[in-house]
């Protein structure tokens, strides 16, 4: 295994992107942001089990700046998938 992941599994896990569908409480979001930066968080939903409004309200309730919310809701995904960036602005 060290030959395949020389910096260890934790390094590889921290390179991933995570959706925040069920991680908008203070505790879960706080734990997630100790693990990865906000730039690796994406708006995700568990629709139809959780309405999108619940996720939006959760993000607003944990004290993020408007720029951090915009990053999670839109900008991080556009950075990850640049081919969609032009279409999103239309």
N, CA, C and O atoms as a CHARMM CRD file, in Angstrom:
* protein
*
  360
    1    1 UNK  N      0.80600  -1.19100   0.00000 PROA 1      0.00000
    2    1 UNK  CA     0.00000   0.00000   0.00000 PROA 1      0.00000
    3    1 UNK  C      0.86300   1.27500   0.00000 PROA 1      0.00000
    4    1 UNK  O      0.50600   2.21300  -0.71300 PROA 1      0.00000
    5    2 UNK  N      1.93800   1.36800   0.72800 PROA 2      0.00000
    6    2 UNK  CA     2.74400   2.59400   0.69000 PROA 2      0.00000
    7    2 UNK  C      3.22900   2.97000  -0.71600 PROA 2      0.00000
    8    2 UNK  O      3.41500   4.15200  -1.00600 PROA 2      0.00000
    9    3 UNK  N      3.42800   2.00300  -1.56900 PROA 3      0.00000
   10    3 UNK  CA     3.86200   2.31400  -2.93100 PROA 3      0.00000
   11    3 UNK  C      2.74000   3.01000  -3.72200 PROA 3      0.00000
   12    3 UNK  O      3.01200   3.84300  -4.58700 PROA 3      0.00000
   13    4 UNK  N      1.48700   2.66300  -3.42100 PROA 4      0.00000
   14    4 UNK  CA     0.34600   3.24500  -4.13900 PROA 4      0.00000
   15    4 UNK  C     -0.08400   4.59100  -3.56900 PROA 4      0.00000
   16    4 UNK  O     -0.53400   5.46700  -4.30700 PROA 4      0.00000
   17    5 UNK  N      0.05300   4.74900  -2.27800 PROA 5      0.00000
   18    5 UNK  CA    -0.30200   6.02300  -1.65100 PROA 5      0.00000
   19    5 UNK  C      0.81400   6.41100  -0.67000 PROA 5      0.00000
   20    5 UNK  O      0.67800   6.24400   0.54200 PROA 5      0.00000
   21    6 UNK  N      1.90400   6.92600  -1.21500 PROA 6      0.00000
   22    6 UNK  CA     3.09200   7.18000  -0.39600 PROA 6      0.00000
   23    6 UNK  C      2.88700   8.19400   0.72800 PROA 6      0.00000
   24    6 UNK  O      3.60200   8.14600   1.72900 PROA 6      0.00000
   25    7 UNK  N      1.93400   9.10500   0.59000 PROA 7      0.00000
   26    7 UNK  CA     1.69900  10.09100   1.65200 PROA 7      0.00000
   27    7 UNK  C      0.62200   9.64900   2.63300 PROA 7      0.00000
   28    7 UNK  O      0.23500  10.40400   3.52500 PROA 7      0.00000
   29    8 UNK  N      0.14400   8.42500   2.46200 PROA 8      0.00000
   30    8 UNK  CA    -0.82600   7.85900   3.38400 PROA 8      0.00000
   31    8 UNK  C     -2.26900   8.10200   2.99700 PROA 8      0.00000
   32    8 UNK  O     -2.56500   8.99300   2.20000 PROA 8      0.00000
   33    9 UNK  N     -3.16900   7.31000   3.56000 PROA 9      0.00000
   34    9 UNK  CA    -4.58700   7.42100   3.20300 PROA 9      0.00000
   35    9 UNK  C     -5.21500   8.74600   3.62200 PROA 9      0.00000
   36    9 UNK  O     -6.06400   9.27100   2.90200 PROA 9      0.00000
   37   10 UNK  N     -4.82200   9.29600   4.76500 PROA 10     0.00000
   38   10 UNK  CA    -5.42500  10.55600   5.20900 PROA 10     0.00000
   39   10 UNK  C     -5.14800  11.68200   4.20900 PROA 10     0.00000
   40   10 UNK  O     -6.02400  12.50400   3.94100 PROA 10     0.00000
   41   11 UNK  N     -3.95200  11.71900   3.66600 PROA 11     0.00000
   42   11 UNK  CA    -3.61900  12.73000   2.65200 PROA 11     0.00000
   43   11 UNK  C     -4.54800  12.60100   1.45400 PROA 11     0.00000
   44   11 UNK  O     -5.04400  13.60400   0.94200 PROA 11     0.00000
   45   12 UNK  N     -4.78100  11.39400   1.01300 PROA 12     0.00000
   46   12 UNK  CA    -5.64600  11.17400  -0.15300 PROA 12     0.00000
   47   12 UNK  C     -7.09400  11.52900   0.15000 PROA 12     0.00000
   48   12 UNK  O     -7.78000  12.10600  -0.69400 PROA 12     0.00000
   49   13 UNK  N     -7.56400  11.19400   1.33900 PROA 13     0.00000
   50   13 UNK  CA    -8.94600  11.50700   1.71600 PROA 13     0.00000
   51   13 UNK  C     -9.14300  13.01100   1.79000 PROA 13     0.00000
   52   13 UNK  O    -10.21400  13.50800   1.44000 PROA 13     0.00000
   53   14 UNK  N     -8.13500  13.74200   2.23800 PROA 14     0.00000
   54   14 UNK  CA    -8.25000  15.19100   2.35800 PROA 14     0.00000
   55   14 UNK  C     -8.14600  15.90500   1.01000 PROA 14     0.00000
   56   14 UNK  O     -8.33100  17.12000   0.94700 PROA 14     0.00000
   57   15 UNK  N     -7.86300  15.19200  -0.04300 PROA 15     0.00000
   58   15 UNK  CA    -7.84400  15.78400  -1.38700 PROA 15     0.00000
   59   15 UNK  C     -9.22100  15.73600  -2.04300 PROA 15     0.00000
   60   15 UNK  O     -9.42900  16.36600  -3.07900 PROA 15     0.00000
   61   16 UNK  N    -10.15400  15.00500  -1.46200 PROA 16     0.00000
   62   16 UNK  CA   -11.48200  14.83600  -2.04000 PROA 16     0.00000
   63   16 UNK  C    -12.36400  16.05400  -1.79100 PROA 16     0.00000
   64   16 UNK  O    -12.03200  16.92700  -0.98900 PROA 16     0.00000
   65   17 UNK  N    -13.48600  16.09600  -2.49000 PROA 17     0.00000
   66   17 UNK  CA   -14.50200  17.12400  -2.31300 PROA 17     0.00000
   67   17 UNK  C    -15.69600  16.47300  -1.63400 PROA 17     0.00000
   68   17 UNK  O    -15.98400  15.29800  -1.85900 PROA 17     0.00000
   69   18 UNK  N    -16.38200  17.23600  -0.81000 PROA 18     0.00000
   70   18 UNK  CA   -17.48200  16.69800  -0.01100 PROA 18     0.00000
   71   18 UNK  C    -18.72100  17.55800  -0.18400 PROA 18     0.00000
   72   18 UNK  O    -18.63700  18.78500  -0.22200 PROA 18     0.00000
   73   19 UNK  N    -19.89300  16.89400  -0.29000 PROA 19     0.00000
   74   19 UNK  CA   -21.12400  17.66900  -0.32800 PROA 19     0.00000
   75   19 UNK  C    -21.61600  17.85300   1.11400 PROA 19     0.00000
   76   19 UNK  O    -21.32300  17.04500   1.99500 PROA 19     0.00000
   77   20 UNK  N    -22.34800  18.90500   1.32200 PROA 20     0.00000
   78   20 UNK  CA   -22.75400  19.26800   2.67100 PROA 20     0.00000
   79   20 UNK  C    -24.23200  18.96100   2.91200 PROA 20     0.00000
   80   20 UNK  O    -24.87000  19.60500   3.74400 PROA 20     0.00000
   81   21 UNK  N    -24.77600  17.98700   2.19500 PROA 21     0.00000
   82   21 UNK  CA   -26.20000  17.67700   2.27100 PROA 21     0.00000
   83   21 UNK  C    -26.69000  17.48500   3.70500 PROA 21     0.00000
   84   21 UNK  O    -27.74000  18.01400   4.06600 PROA 21     0.00000
   85   22 UNK  N    -25.97800  16.76600   4.49900 PROA 22     0.00000
   86   22 UNK  CA   -26.42700  16.53500   5.87800 PROA 22     0.00000
   87   22 UNK  C    -25.37400  17.00000   6.87600 PROA 22     0.00000
   88   22 UNK  O    -25.25400  16.44700   7.97000 PROA 22     0.00000
   89   23 UNK  N    -24.62200  18.01000   6.49600 PROA 23     0.00000
   90   23 UNK  CA   -23.53500  18.48800   7.36100 PROA 23     0.00000
   91   23 UNK  C    -23.65000  19.97400   7.63500 PROA 23     0.00000
   92   23 UNK  O    -22.64600  20.68600   7.62000 PROA 23     0.00000
   93   24 UNK  N    -24.85900  20.45100   7.88700 PROA 24     0.00000
   94   24 UNK  CA   -25.01500  21.89000   8.10100 PROA 24     0.00000
   95   24 UNK  C    -25.33200  22.25100   9.54400 PROA 24     0.00000
   96   24 UNK  O    -25.77400  23.36800   9.81500 PROA 24     0.00000
   97   25 UNK  N    -25.11800  21.33500  10.46800 PROA 25     0.00000
   98   25 UNK  CA   -25.23000  21.71300  11.88000 PROA 25     0.00000
   99   25 UNK  C    -23.86100  22.20200  12.32900 PROA 25     0.00000
  100   25 UNK  O    -22.85100  21.91800  11.68500 PROA 25     0.00000
  101   26 UNK  N    -23.83100  22.93000  13.42100 PROA 26     0.00000
  102   26 UNK  CA   -22.55400  23.44700  13.93100 PROA 26     0.00000
  103   26 UNK  C    -21.53300  22.33000  14.13700 PROA 26     0.00000
  104   26 UNK  O    -20.36200  22.48700  13.79200 PROA 26     0.00000
  105   27 UNK  N    -21.96600  21.22900  14.68400 PROA 27     0.00000
  106   27 UNK  CA   -21.04300  20.13800  15.02700 PROA 27     0.00000
  107   27 UNK  C    -20.50300  19.45800  13.77300 PROA 27     0.00000
  108   27 UNK  O    -19.29000  19.31600  13.62300 PROA 27     0.00000
  109   28 UNK  N    -21.37700  19.04300  12.88200 PROA 28     0.00000
  110   28 UNK  CA   -20.90300  18.31600  11.69700 PROA 28     0.00000
  111   28 UNK  C    -20.12600  19.21600  10.75300 PROA 28     0.00000
  112   28 UNK  O    -19.10900  18.80200  10.19800 PROA 28     0.00000
  113   29 UNK  N    -20.59600  20.44700  10.56500 PROA 29     0.00000
  114   29 UNK  CA   -19.88500  21.35400   9.67500 PROA 29     0.00000
  115   29 UNK  C    -18.53000  21.72500  10.27200 PROA 29     0.00000
  116   29 UNK  O    -17.53000  21.80900   9.55800 PROA 29     0.00000
  117   30 UNK  N    -18.50700  21.94400  11.56800 PROA 30     0.00000
  118   30 UNK  CA   -17.24300  22.25100  12.24200 PROA 30     0.00000
  119   30 UNK  C    -16.22700  21.13100  12.09100 PROA 30     0.00000
  120   30 UNK  O    -15.04900  21.38200  11.83700 PROA 30     0.00000
  121   31 UNK  N    -16.68500  19.89500  12.24800 PROA 31     0.00000
  122   31 UNK  CA   -15.78100  18.74900  12.07900 PROA 31     0.00000
  123   31 UNK  C    -15.28600  18.66300  10.64100 PROA 31     0.00000
  124   31 UNK  O    -14.10500  18.41300  10.40100 PROA 31     0.00000
  125   32 UNK  N    -16.17900  18.87000   9.69800 PROA 32     0.00000
  126   32 UNK  CA   -15.80600  18.78600   8.28500 PROA 32     0.00000
  127   32 UNK  C    -14.77200  19.85000   7.91600 PROA 32     0.00000
  128   32 UNK  O    -13.83000  19.57000   7.17500 PROA 32     0.00000
  129   33 UNK  N    -14.94600  21.06400   8.42800 PROA 33     0.00000
  130   33 UNK  CA   -14.00600  22.12800   8.07300 PROA 33     0.00000
  131   33 UNK  C    -12.68100  22.03700   8.83300 PROA 33     0.00000
  132   33 UNK  O    -11.73600  22.75500   8.50600 PROA 33     0.00000
  133   34 UNK  N    -12.60000  21.18100   9.82300 PROA 34     0.00000
  134   34 UNK  CA   -11.30100  20.88700  10.43400 PROA 34     0.00000
  135   34 UNK  C    -10.54500  19.87000   9.57000 PROA 34     0.00000
  136   34 UNK  O     -9.32500  19.73600   9.66100 PROA 34     0.00000
  137   35 UNK  N    -11.28300  19.17900   8.75500 PROA 35     0.00000
  138   35 UNK  CA   -10.74600  18.11900   7.90700 PROA 35     0.00000
  139   35 UNK  C    -10.33800  18.62700   6.52900 PROA 35     0.00000
  140   35 UNK  O     -9.28200  18.25500   6.01600 PROA 35     0.00000
  141   36 UNK  N    -11.17800  19.48100   5.92300 PROA 36     0.00000
  142   36 UNK  CA   -10.89700  20.05200   4.59900 PROA 36     0.00000
  143   36 UNK  C    -11.30300  21.52000   4.59100 PROA 36     0.00000
  144   36 UNK  O    -12.16300  21.92200   5.37500 PROA 36     0.00000
  145   37 UNK  N    -10.69900  22.33200   3.71500 PROA 37     0.00000
  146   37 UNK  CA   -11.08400  23.74400   3.63000 PROA 37     0.00000
  147   37 UNK  C    -12.42900  23.91700   2.93000 PROA 37     0.00000
  148   37 UNK  O    -12.89700  23.01600   2.23400 PROA 37     0.00000
  149   38 UNK  N    -13.03600  25.06500   3.11800 PROA 38     0.00000
  150   38 UNK  CA   -14.33000  25.36500   2.49100 PROA 38     0.00000
  151   38 UNK  C    -14.25000  25.23900   0.97700 PROA 38     0.00000
  152   38 UNK  O    -15.25800  24.94700   0.33300 PROA 38     0.00000
  153   39 UNK  N    -13.08500  25.44900   0.40000 PROA 39     0.00000
  154   39 UNK  CA   -12.93900  25.33600  -1.05500 PROA 39     0.00000
  155   39 UNK  C    -13.18200  23.91600  -1.56400 PROA 39     0.00000
  156   39 UNK  O    -13.29300  23.71100  -2.77200 PROA 39     0.00000
  157   40 UNK  N    -13.26500  22.94200  -0.67500 PROA 40     0.00000
  158   40 UNK  CA   -13.53300  21.55800  -1.07000 PROA 40     0.00000
  159   40 UNK  C    -14.92800  21.09400  -0.66900 PROA 40     0.00000
  160   40 UNK  O    -15.20500  19.89500  -0.64000 PROA 40     0.00000
  161   41 UNK  N    -15.79200  22.03400  -0.36500 PROA 41     0.00000
  162   41 UNK  CA   -17.16400  21.71500   0.00800 PROA 41     0.00000
  163   41 UNK  C    -18.10200  22.15200  -1.10800 PROA 41     0.00000
  164   41 UNK  O    -17.94100  23.22300  -1.69400 PROA 41     0.00000
  165   42 UNK  N    -19.07100  21.31400  -1.38500 PROA 42     0.00000
  166   42 UNK  CA   -20.01100  21.55700  -2.47600 PROA 42     0.00000
  167   42 UNK  C    -21.43600  21.43100  -1.96300 PROA 42     0.00000
  168   42 UNK  O    -21.72700  20.62000  -1.08400 PROA 42     0.00000
  169   43 UNK  N    -22.31800  22.24800  -2.52600 PROA 43     0.00000
  170   43 UNK  CA   -23.73400  22.11700  -2.18300 PROA 43     0.00000
  171   43 UNK  C    -24.22300  20.79400  -2.73500 PROA 43     0.00000
  172   43 UNK  O    -24.10100  20.51600  -3.92800 PROA 43     0.00000
  173   44 UNK  N    -24.76400  20.00400  -1.87000 PROA 44     0.00000
  174   44 UNK  CA   -25.34600  18.73200  -2.27800 PROA 44     0.00000
  175   44 UNK  C    -26.66100  18.57700  -1.55400 PROA 44     0.00000
  176   44 UNK  O    -26.87500  19.19400  -0.51100 PROA 44     0.00000
  177   45 UNK  N    -27.52400  17.77700  -2.08300 PROA 45     0.00000
  178   45 UNK  CA   -28.79900  17.55300  -1.40600 PROA 45     0.00000
  179   45 UNK  C    -29.07600  16.06400  -1.36500 PROA 45     0.00000
  180   45 UNK  O    -28.54500  15.28500  -2.15700 PROA 45     0.00000
  181   46 UNK  N    -29.90400  15.70000  -0.43800 PROA 46     0.00000
  182   46 UNK  CA   -30.39400  14.32800  -0.38100 PROA 46     0.00000
  183   46 UNK  C    -31.85800  14.31400  -0.79400 PROA 46     0.00000
  184   46 UNK  O    -32.67400  13.57500  -0.24300 PROA 46     0.00000
  185   47 UNK  N    -32.17000  15.15700  -1.78700 PROA 47     0.00000
  186   47 UNK  CA   -33.53000  15.24500  -2.29400 PROA 47     0.00000
  187   47 UNK  C    -33.97400  13.86600  -2.76200 PROA 47     0.00000
  188   47 UNK  O    -33.19900  13.20600  -3.45500 PROA 47     0.00000
  189   48 UNK  N    -35.10900  13.41100  -2.44800 PROA 48     0.00000
  190   48 UNK  CA   -36.24400  14.08000  -1.81700 PROA 48     0.00000
  191   48 UNK  C    -36.29600  13.92500  -0.29400 PROA 48     0.00000
  192   48 UNK  O    -37.27200  14.34600   0.32600 PROA 48     0.00000
  193   49 UNK  N    -35.28600  13.34200   0.31100 PROA 49     0.00000
  194   49 UNK  CA   -35.31400  13.09100   1.75300 PROA 49     0.00000
  195   49 UNK  C    -35.10200  14.35100   2.58000 PROA 49     0.00000
  196   49 UNK  O    -35.67600  14.48000   3.66100 PROA 49     0.00000
  197   50 UNK  N    -34.29100  15.27800   2.09200 PROA 50     0.00000
  198   50 UNK  CA   -34.06000  16.57300   2.73800 PROA 50     0.00000
  199   50 UNK  C    -34.35500  17.64800   1.70400 PROA 50     0.00000
  200   50 UNK  O    -33.76300  17.63300   0.62500 PROA 50     0.00000
  201   51 UNK  N    -35.24000  18.56400   1.99700 PROA 51     0.00000
  202   51 UNK  CA   -35.48600  19.63300   1.03300 PROA 51     0.00000
  203   51 UNK  C    -34.27400  20.57100   0.95800 PROA 51     0.00000
  204   51 UNK  O    -33.57700  20.77700   1.95200 PROA 51     0.00000
  205   52 UNK  N    -34.03600  21.12300  -0.21100 PROA 52     0.00000
  206   52 UNK  CA   -32.91500  22.05500  -0.38400 PROA 52     0.00000
  207   52 UNK  C    -33.00000  23.23300   0.57200 PROA 52     0.00000
  208   52 UNK  O    -31.97200  23.74600   1.01500 PROA 52     0.00000
  209   53 UNK  N    -34.21100  23.66700   0.89500 PROA 53     0.00000
  210   53 UNK  CA   -34.37400  24.80800   1.80000 PROA 53     0.00000
  211   53 UNK  C    -33.76600  24.51400   3.17000 PROA 53     0.00000
  212   53 UNK  O    -33.24400  25.41900   3.82200 PROA 53     0.00000
  213   54 UNK  N    -33.82700  23.28500   3.59900 PROA 54     0.00000
  214   54 UNK  CA   -33.23600  22.91400   4.89800 PROA 54     0.00000
  215   54 UNK  C    -31.71700  23.07200   4.86700 PROA 54     0.00000
  216   54 UNK  O    -31.11700  23.50100   5.85300 PROA 54     0.00000
  217   55 UNK  N    -31.10200  22.73200   3.75400 PROA 55     0.00000
  218   55 UNK  CA   -29.64800  22.84800   3.62000 PROA 55     0.00000
  219   55 UNK  C    -29.25700  24.32300   3.55400 PROA 55     0.00000
  220   55 UNK  O    -28.28900  24.73700   4.19200 PROA 55     0.00000
  221   56 UNK  N    -29.99700  25.10900   2.79400 PROA 56     0.00000
  222   56 UNK  CA   -29.72100  26.54500   2.68800 PROA 56     0.00000
  223   56 UNK  C    -29.86600  27.20300   4.05800 PROA 56     0.00000
  224   56 UNK  O    -29.00300  27.98200   4.46400 PROA 56     0.00000
  225   57 UNK  N    -30.93200  26.90200   4.76300 PROA 57     0.00000
  226   57 UNK  CA   -31.14400  27.46800   6.09900 PROA 57     0.00000
  227   57 UNK  C    -30.02600  27.03500   7.05200 PROA 57     0.00000
  228   57 UNK  O    -29.57300  27.82300   7.88200 PROA 57     0.00000
  229   58 UNK  N    -29.58900  25.79200   6.93100 PROA 58     0.00000
  230   58 UNK  CA   -28.49700  25.30700   7.76700 PROA 58     0.00000
  231   58 UNK  C    -27.21200  26.06700   7.51300 PROA 58     0.00000
  232   58 UNK  O    -26.51300  26.43500   8.45700 PROA 58     0.00000
  233   59 UNK  N    -26.89300  26.30900   6.25300 PROA 59     0.00000
  234   59 UNK  CA   -25.68900  27.08300   5.91600 PROA 59     0.00000
  235   59 UNK  C    -25.77100  28.49000   6.48300 PROA 59     0.00000
  236   59 UNK  O    -24.79100  29.01100   7.01500 PROA 59     0.00000
  237   60 UNK  N    -26.93200  29.09700   6.36700 PROA 60     0.00000
  238   60 UNK  CA   -27.09900  30.46200   6.86500 PROA 60     0.00000
  239   60 UNK  C    -27.01800  30.52800   8.38700 PROA 60     0.00000
  240   60 UNK  O    -26.63000  31.55900   8.93600 PROA 60     0.00000
  241   61 UNK  N    -27.37500  29.45300   9.07500 PROA 61     0.00000
  242   61 UNK  CA   -27.42700  29.46900  10.53600 PROA 61     0.00000
  243   61 UNK  C    -26.07500  29.23000  11.20500 PROA 61     0.00000
  244   61 UNK  O    -25.95500  29.44200  12.41200 PROA 61     0.00000
  245   62 UNK  N    -25.06600  28.80000  10.47200 PROA 62     0.00000
  246   62 UNK  CA   -23.79100  28.46400  11.12300 PROA 62     0.00000
  247   62 UNK  C    -22.76500  29.58400  11.04300 PROA 62     0.00000
  248   62 UNK  O    -21.60100  29.38900  11.39100 PROA 62     0.00000
  249   63 UNK  N    -23.19000  30.74500  10.58900 PROA 63     0.00000
  250   63 UNK  CA   -22.33500  31.92000  10.65800 PROA 63     0.00000
  251   63 UNK  C    -21.28500  32.06200   9.57400 PROA 63     0.00000
  252   63 UNK  O    -20.23000  32.65300   9.80400 PROA 63     0.00000
  253   64 UNK  N    -21.56000  31.53000   8.40100 PROA 64     0.00000
  254   64 UNK  CA   -20.62200  31.68400   7.28800 PROA 64     0.00000
  255   64 UNK  C    -20.78200  33.05800   6.65900 PROA 64     0.00000
  256   64 UNK  O    -21.84900  33.66900   6.73300 PROA 64     0.00000
  257   65 UNK  N    -19.72600  33.52800   6.04800 PROA 65     0.00000
  258   65 UNK  CA   -19.81200  34.78700   5.31100 PROA 65     0.00000
  259   65 UNK  C    -20.57500  34.54100   4.00500 PROA 65     0.00000
  260   65 UNK  O    -20.74600  33.39800   3.58000 PROA 65     0.00000
  261   66 UNK  N    -21.02500  35.62100   3.38500 PROA 66     0.00000
  262   66 UNK  CA   -21.72800  35.46700   2.11000 PROA 66     0.00000
  263   66 UNK  C    -20.80400  34.87200   1.04600 PROA 66     0.00000
  264   66 UNK  O    -21.25800  34.12400   0.18000 PROA 66     0.00000
  265   67 UNK  N    -19.51400  35.19900   1.10700 PROA 67     0.00000
  266   67 UNK  CA   -18.55700  34.62300   0.15800 PROA 67     0.00000
  267   67 UNK  C    -18.37000  33.12700   0.36700 PROA 67     0.00000
  268   67 UNK  O    -18.24000  32.37600  -0.60000 PROA 67     0.00000
  269   68 UNK  N    -18.35500  32.69400   1.61200 PROA 68     0.00000
  270   68 UNK  CA   -18.22100  31.25600   1.88600 PROA 68     0.00000
  271   68 UNK  C    -19.45900  30.49900   1.43200 PROA 68     0.00000
  272   68 UNK  O    -19.35500  29.40200   0.88200 PROA 68     0.00000
  273   69 UNK  N    -20.62700  31.08100   1.65900 PROA 69     0.00000
  274   69 UNK  CA   -21.86500  30.43900   1.20200 PROA 69     0.00000
  275   69 UNK  C    -21.88200  30.36700  -0.32100 PROA 69     0.00000
  276   69 UNK  O    -22.23700  29.33500  -0.89000 PROA 69     0.00000
  277   70 UNK  N    -21.50500  31.44600  -0.97600 PROA 70     0.00000
  278   70 UNK  CA   -21.46200  31.45000  -2.45400 PROA 70     0.00000
  279   70 UNK  C    -20.47600  30.40500  -2.96600 PROA 70     0.00000
  280   70 UNK  O    -20.74200  29.74500  -3.97000 PROA 70     0.00000
  281   71 UNK  N    -19.35200  30.24900  -2.29300 PROA 71     0.00000
  282   71 UNK  CA   -18.36200  29.24200  -2.70000 PROA 71     0.00000
  283   71 UNK  C    -18.97400  27.84900  -2.62700 PROA 71     0.00000
  284   71 UNK  O    -18.83900  27.05900  -3.56100 PROA 71     0.00000
  285   72 UNK  N    -19.64000  27.55000  -1.52600 PROA 72     0.00000
  286   72 UNK  CA   -20.23100  26.22000  -1.34000 PROA 72     0.00000
  287   72 UNK  C    -21.38600  26.00300  -2.31500 PROA 72     0.00000
  288   72 UNK  O    -21.50700  24.93600  -2.91600 PROA 72     0.00000
  289   73 UNK  N    -22.22000  27.00400  -2.46400 PROA 73     0.00000
  290   73 UNK  CA   -23.40500  26.85100  -3.30900 PROA 73     0.00000
  291   73 UNK  C    -23.10200  26.89000  -4.80400 PROA 73     0.00000
  292   73 UNK  O    -23.86900  26.35000  -5.60000 PROA 73     0.00000
  293   74 UNK  N    -21.98400  27.52500  -5.20000 PROA 74     0.00000
  294   74 UNK  CA   -21.77200  27.72900  -6.63200 PROA 74     0.00000
  295   74 UNK  C    -20.31200  27.69000  -7.07200 PROA 74     0.00000
  296   74 UNK  O    -19.93900  26.88600  -7.92700 PROA 74     0.00000
  297   75 UNK  N    -19.49300  28.55100  -6.49400 PROA 75     0.00000
  298   75 UNK  CA   -18.15300  28.78500  -7.02800 PROA 75     0.00000
  299   75 UNK  C    -17.23300  27.57400  -6.96700 PROA 75     0.00000
  300   75 UNK  O    -16.45700  27.34900  -7.89600 PROA 75     0.00000
  301   76 UNK  N    -17.30100  26.78800  -5.89300 PROA 76     0.00000
  302   76 UNK  CA   -16.43300  25.60900  -5.80300 PROA 76     0.00000
  303   76 UNK  C    -16.74500  24.61300  -6.91600 PROA 76     0.00000
  304   76 UNK  O    -15.83800  24.02100  -7.50000 PROA 76     0.00000
  305   77 UNK  N    -18.01300  24.43400  -7.20200 PROA 77     0.00000
  306   77 UNK  CA   -18.40300  23.51400  -8.27800 PROA 77     0.00000
  307   77 UNK  C    -17.94400  24.02700  -9.63700 PROA 77     0.00000
  308   77 UNK  O    -17.49200  23.25100 -10.47900 PROA 77     0.00000
  309   78 UNK  N    -18.06100  25.33900  -9.85000 PROA 78     0.00000
  310   78 UNK  CA   -17.63000  25.89300 -11.12800 PROA 78     0.00000
  311   78 UNK  C    -16.12000  25.78800 -11.30100 PROA 78     0.00000
  312   78 UNK  O    -15.63200  25.59300 -12.41400 PROA 78     0.00000
  313   79 UNK  N    -15.38300  25.91700 -10.20500 PROA 79     0.00000
  314   79 UNK  CA   -13.92500  25.74400 -10.28000 PROA 79     0.00000
  315   79 UNK  C    -13.59300  24.28700 -10.59600 PROA 79     0.00000
  316   79 UNK  O    -12.68000  24.00700 -11.37400 PROA 79     0.00000
  317   80 UNK  N    -14.33200  23.36800  -9.99300 PROA 80     0.00000
  318   80 UNK  CA   -14.08600  21.94200 -10.20000 PROA 80     0.00000
  319   80 UNK  C    -14.49600  21.49200 -11.59900 PROA 80     0.00000
  320   80 UNK  O    -13.87000  20.60400 -12.17800 PROA 80     0.00000
  321   81 UNK  N    -15.54200  22.10300 -12.13600 PROA 81     0.00000
  322   81 UNK  CA   -16.06100  21.75600 -13.46100 PROA 81     0.00000
  323   81 UNK  C    -16.07300  23.00100 -14.33900 PROA 81     0.00000
  324   81 UNK  O    -17.14700  23.53600 -14.61600 PROA 81     0.00000
  325   82 UNK  N    -14.92200  23.47600 -14.78200 PROA 82     0.00000
  326   82 UNK  CA   -14.84700  24.75900 -15.50200 PROA 82     0.00000
  327   82 UNK  C    -15.63000  24.78100 -16.81000 PROA 82     0.00000
  328   82 UNK  O    -16.00600  25.85500 -17.28000 PROA 82     0.00000
  329   83 UNK  N    -15.88100  23.63300 -17.39900 PROA 83     0.00000
  330   83 UNK  CA   -16.64100  23.61700 -18.65400 PROA 83     0.00000
  331   83 UNK  C    -18.05500  24.15900 -18.46800 PROA 83     0.00000
  332   83 UNK  O    -18.68000  24.61400 -19.42700 PROA 83     0.00000
  333   84 UNK  N    -18.56200  24.10900 -17.23100 PROA 84     0.00000
  334   84 UNK  CA   -19.90200  24.59800 -16.96200 PROA 84     0.00000
  335   84 UNK  C    -19.93800  26.05200 -16.51700 PROA 84     0.00000
  336   84 UNK  O    -21.01600  26.62700 -16.36500 PROA 84     0.00000
  337   85 UNK  N    -18.78500  26.64600 -16.31100 PROA 85     0.00000
  338   85 UNK  CA   -18.70600  28.01700 -15.79900 PROA 85     0.00000
  339   85 UNK  C    -19.39400  29.00700 -16.73700 PROA 85     0.00000
  340   85 UNK  O    -20.14800  29.86000 -16.27000 PROA 85     0.00000
  341   86 UNK  N    -19.15900  28.91800 -18.02600 PROA 86     0.00000
  342   86 UNK  CA   -19.78200  29.84000 -18.97700 PROA 86     0.00000
  343   86 UNK  C    -21.27100  29.66700 -19.04200 PROA 86     0.00000
  344   86 UNK  O    -22.00000  30.65400 -19.14500 PROA 86     0.00000
  345   87 UNK  N    -21.75000  28.43700 -18.98600 PROA 87     0.00000
  346   87 UNK  CA   -23.18100  28.17500 -19.05200 PROA 87     0.00000
  347   87 UNK  C    -23.88500  28.67800 -17.80300 PROA 87     0.00000
  348   87 UNK  O    -25.04300  29.09000 -17.88000 PROA 87     0.00000
  349   88 UNK  N    -23.21900  28.65500 -16.65600 PROA 88     0.00000
  350   88 UNK  CA   -23.84700  29.07400 -15.40400 PROA 88     0.00000
  351   88 UNK  C    -24.09500  30.56400 -15.36100 PROA 88     0.00000
  352   88 UNK  O    -24.98500  31.02000 -14.64300 PROA 88     0.00000
  353   89 UNK  N    -23.32700  31.33400 -16.11300 PROA 89     0.00000
  354   89 UNK  CA   -23.48400  32.78200 -16.08900 PROA 89     0.00000
  355   89 UNK  C    -24.54600  33.28000 -17.06000 PROA 89     0.00000
  356   89 UNK  O    -24.83600  34.47600 -17.09400 PROA 89     0.00000
  357   90 UNK  N    -25.11600  32.40500 -17.83300 PROA 90     0.00000
  358   90 UNK  CA   -26.12500  32.81400 -18.81600 PROA 90     0.00000
  359   90 UNK  C    -27.47400  32.97600 -18.18600 PROA 90     0.00000
  360   90 UNK  O    -28.43800  33.31600 -18.87100 PROA 90     0.00000
